[in-house]
Amino acid sequence: MPLHIGVAYATATRQVWLKLDVPDGTTVGEAIARSGILAQFPEIDLDAQKVGVFGKVTPLTAKVAEGDRVEIYRPITADPATILGRDGD
């Protein structure tokens, strides 16, 4: 019985959430590869970028479960405290 999952990624201008069915035992890394998202966003570097499931950082080798939303996180390019006008004082 296949697992129904999603794979999500967002840039500053585009958000993608792909729904797909994968066999039981599929890993996070395999789900990302099966989704086709790497072809849509060639800048994704799974060796450098973190991934997670529902906001919790997860290794590529973790197995997905029914209903999981696999997320690929972009690197932070600016310090959020600076953007928000907070300097830690």
Buried (B, 14 or more C-beta within 10 A) or exposed (E): EEBEBBBBBBEEEEEBBBEBEBEEEBBBBBBBBBBEBBEEBEEBEBEEEBBBBEEEEBEBEBBBEEEBBBBBBBEEEEEEEEEEEEEEE
